[in-house]
Amino acid sequence: MTGGRLVGPAVNLYLKQYGLKITQITASGPKGSVSKGDVLKYVKTNKLQPLPQDAGSISVKIPSAMKPPPSATPGKLASVPKLRRVGPAAFHEVEISNMRKTIAKRLLQSKSTIPHAYGIAECNVKNLVAIRKKLIAENMKVSVNDILIKCTANALLKVPAVNCVWEGDKLSEKNAVDIAVAVATPNGLITPIVFNVGDRDVVKISEMVKVLAGKAKSGKLQPNEFMGGTFSISNLGMFGIHSFSAIINPPQCAILAIGGNILSIDENGKPATHVQLTLSYDARAISDQNSAKFLGNLKHEIENLSELSMGIFDMRFKKEMLELDAVLN
C-alpha cells in the first residue's frame, strides 16, 4: 500500500529507487492502478536518474538466523550477502515481430495437435565428404546440406508413404518431392521450398538453395516460394549441434533434423565421422515401419553416395555445361 493505493512490488521498487510518490504518476492500469510502465514512462519523460544507493536503497529485514550472536563484537554484523541492484538497466523489452508471432502460433498448434513420433539414424559421411571434394575440384561448389537434400529426395522416392501431406482430413501421397529447407533470418525461421528435387541434380539444387536463402534473408520471398512443400529439412550441424528434434511443419507429415559431425572409432579401430539424423513424423499419417524404412534408405543413400545418385551422369559433360552457362550469363 503506497499513498493509500495498492501497488505491486515492482512499482513500489521503482518509486523508491527514483524517490517518487504515487500521486505524481498518471495511472493507466485496470481500475486506475499504476503500472510499472507508467512509472518508467514518467522517469523517461522527466529524464530522472536513480537516487544514490544510500538515499534510494531498499530496507532489508535481517533474518534472526543471520543476526550476530551475543558474543559477537558490538556494532558488527555477520557477513550478509550483497543484494543485486535491480533497475531499468537490468533488462530491456524485445518487441516480437509479426513473423515470429506467426511462427510461434504455428509451432504451438503443431506440437499441440499432431502426435509427434521420432526415429533416429546415424550415418557415416566418409563417402559424402569424398564426393563433395571431387565435385568442388571440378568447380561444382555444393555444400553438405545440398547433398543431403538430394539424398533425402532419393529416399523419399523409394518410400513415398513419407512424402505425404494433409489436405483437409484426407492424406495425400505426392509424386513430386518438394523439400522445404529451414533458413534463419533476422525476423525468424522461414522454410523456402526447392521444388521437384527428385528431378534435379545436386548442382542445380545448390543453385536454387542459394537463391532462395538470399531472398529469405532479404525478405523478398514470394508466398508461393515458402508455402506448401511435401517434406522439410532443418540442419543445425553447422552451429555445432550434435542432435536435436524438429517440430513438424503442417500440412506436411515429417521433418528431418540434421546434426553436426560426431567423431568415433569404426569396427576396424579407425577414426570415423558420423552425423545423426532425427525424423519427426506424424504418427497418424506415417507408420513406424515406413519411417524406419525411409531412414534405412536415407542411410544407404548417404553411405553409398555416387555421382550417379547425385544426378550427375557425366562429370566432364556437366563441368563443360557449367562453364558454358557462365560464359553465356
N, C-alpha and C positions, 0 to 999 in steps of 0.2 A: 504494500500500500504506500503510494507516494502522493503527498498533497491531497489526501482524501480520495485518490483514484487508484484503482487496481492496475498494476502494470506487471509485465513479465520480467523475469530475471535479466534477460539481455538488454531490455530497455533501461532498467534500473542501473545496470552496469555502465551503459553509455552516459546516462545522466550524471553519474558520479565522476566518471573519467573527464567529462568536459565541464563540470561544475554548473550544470543546468538544472532548472526547475521544470517540473512537468507542465506548468502553466505557460511556459514560453513556447511550447511545441504545438503546432497545428495538427490535430488528430485526423487521421483518415481511415482508421481501422473500424471494425464492426462495433456498432453501438457507441461510436465516438471515442473508441480506445486509441491510445498512442502506440504505434508500431515501431519496431527497430528502424524501418525505412524512414519513418517520419523524423526520428532523431538524426539519422545520418544525413537526411536532406537539409535539415536545419544547420548541421555542422558544416556541410559543404557550402551552403549558401552564404553563411557568415564567416567562412574561412577560419574556423576555430581550430585550435590545437589542444591536445590533451593537457590537463593540468600536470604540474611536476609530480613526481612519484609521491612525495610526502603530503602534497595537498590533495591529490586525487586518488590516493591509494585506497584499497578495499580493506575494510576491517575483517580480520580473520580470528575466529574464536579458536584458541589453542585447546585441543582435547586434553583431558586430565592425564591421559597416558603420556603426553608429551611434555607435561609440566615438570620442572626440576624437582628432585627430591628435596626434603627439608635440609639435608646435609650439604646441598649444593651451595656454591658461593652466592651470596645475596646479589641481586641485580643482574644475574646472568642466567640465560635460558639454555636448555639443551639445544643441540643442533636441530633447526626446523627447516624442512625442505623449502626451497625457494619457489614462489608461485610464478608460473609462466604468464606474462602480461598478455592480455587479450585486448585487441582493439581493431579499428578499421583496417590496419595494415596486416592483420593476421590472416586474411583471406580476401579473395575477390570473386565476385559472382561472374559466372560464364554464361553468356547468352546462347541458348540452344537454337541452331538453325532449323528451318522447316524441314530440310532434308534429313537431319539427324532425328527429328521428332518422328518423321515418317518411317525411317529405318527402325527406330525403337518400337514403334507400334506394330510393324510387320513381324519383327523378330519375336515380340511378345506373343502375338497371335499364333505364329508358327509353333513356338515352344509349348504354348498352352493347349493347342487343338490338334497337333499332329503327334502321334505316338512314335517318337524317335527310337530307332534301334541302331546298333553300331556293329561294324565289322572292321577288323584291323589286319593289315598285311605288311610284312617287312620285306623290302626288295634290295637286292644287291645292284648297285648302279655302276659297277665297273665298266660294263659294256656300253652303257649310256654315255658315260664320260668319254670313252674312246671314240664313239661315233661322233659326238659333238666336236671333239678336237679335229677329227678328219673333215667335218663339214666346214668348220671355221678356217682350216688350212686352205680350203677351196673358195674362200671368201663368201661362205654362206653363214652369216652371223646369226645363229639361232641360240636361244637360251635353253637351260634345262627345263624351264617351265613350258616352253614351246614344244619340246619333245614329249613331255608328259601329257600335254593336251592331245597330241596326236596318238599317243599310246592309249589314252583313255577312250578316244573315239573308236579306235580299233577294237577295244574290249567291249564297248557298248554295242557295236555292230554284231558282235558274236553273242551277246546276251541282251537282246532288245527289250527284255522284260524290265530292265533297269532304266531304259531310255523312255520313260513314260511321264505323263503329266495328267493332272486332274482337269477335266472340262465339265464344270458343274459337279454333279455327283457321279459322273462316269469317268472311268480311267481309259486313257488313250495311249497306246504304244506308238511312238513316232518312228518313221523310217529314216528321216534325216536326223543327224546328230548336230544339235546346235548348243554349243557349250558356252555358258556364262562364266567369265573369268573375273574374280574379285580384284578390284583396283582401289587402292587407298587414295583419297583426295582430301584436300583441306576441309571439306564440308562433311566428310564421312565416306563410308564404303559404298561403292557402286559396282554393278556387275555388267559391263558391256558384253555383247554376245558375238562369238565367232560362229557364223552360220556355215552349215554343210561341211563340218570339219572332216568327216569321213572321205569326202571327195577332193580334199586339198592336200598338197604335200607340206612338209614341216616348214619349208622356207616361206611359202605363201601364208601359212598360219602365223609365222613370226612377224611378217609384214603387217598383217591385219591387227595383231595384238598391239604392236607399236602404235599404229594409227589410232586405234580405239582408246588405248591408255592415255595418249596425248590429248585426245578430245575430252576424255573423262576428267583429267586434271585441270583442263582449262574451262570446264563447264559447257562444252559445245556439243555434247552427245544429244542426238535426237531420240525421242521416245522409242522409236522402232529399233534403236540400236542397243537398248538395255531392257526392254520389256519382252518377256517370253522366254525362249530357251527351253531345252529339254533336260539339262544337267548342269551342275555348277562345280567349279573348282576354286578352292581357296588355298593359296600357298604362303605359309609364313616361315618357310625354311630359311629364306634369305635374312630373316631377322633373328636367327639363332634359336628358333622354337623347334624342339625335337619332335613333339607330337601335340596334337590338340584335336578337338572335335568341333565341327561347324554346325550351324543351325540351317535346316532345310529352307530353301527359298521357294515358297509356293507360287504357282501351282505345280512346280517341279516336285519330284518324289525322292531325290537323292542329291547329296553334295559330297565331294571328295576333299578332305583336308590333307595337305601335304606338308610334312615336317622337314627339318633340316638333316644334314648328314650325321650319321652315327657311326663312329669308328669301332670296329670289333675285330675279332680273330675268326677266320673261317675254319672249316673242318680239317684243313691241311696245316693249320697253325700259321697261316699268313694273314697280314692285315687286310681288312675288307671294309668297304664303305656301304652303308645301308641307309635307306630312307623309310620312314614309317608312314603308311597311308591309312587314313581312318575314313571309312564310309559311313555317313549318317544317312539312314533311309527310312521312308515312311512304311511302317510295318503293316499298314492296311493295304498298300499297293504292291510292295516287293517282299517276297518270301525270303526267309533266311537262306534257303537253298540257292535262290537266284543271286542274292547278294554275295554269297561265298563263291559262286561260280564266276561272277563278274570279277571279284578281287583276284581269284586264281588266274583268270585270263589276263588281267592287267599286270600281275606279277610276271607272267610268262612273256608278255609283250616287252616289258622293261628289261628283263634279264636276257632276252634273246633278240635284242634290237638289231635291225639291219637297215641298210639304205632302202631296201625294197619296202619294208614295213613303214618307213617314213615317207613313202610315196615318191621316192627318187629312184627311177628305174635305170637311169644312165647318168652317172655323176658328171662326166665330161660334158654331155649334152646340156645338162642343167646349168652347169657353170657358163657355158657359151651363151645360153639364153639369157642368163642374168646380166652378163656383160653387154649383150645386145640391147637389153632393156635400159641399161644405164646410159648407153650412148644415145638412144632414141629420146630418153627423157631428160 
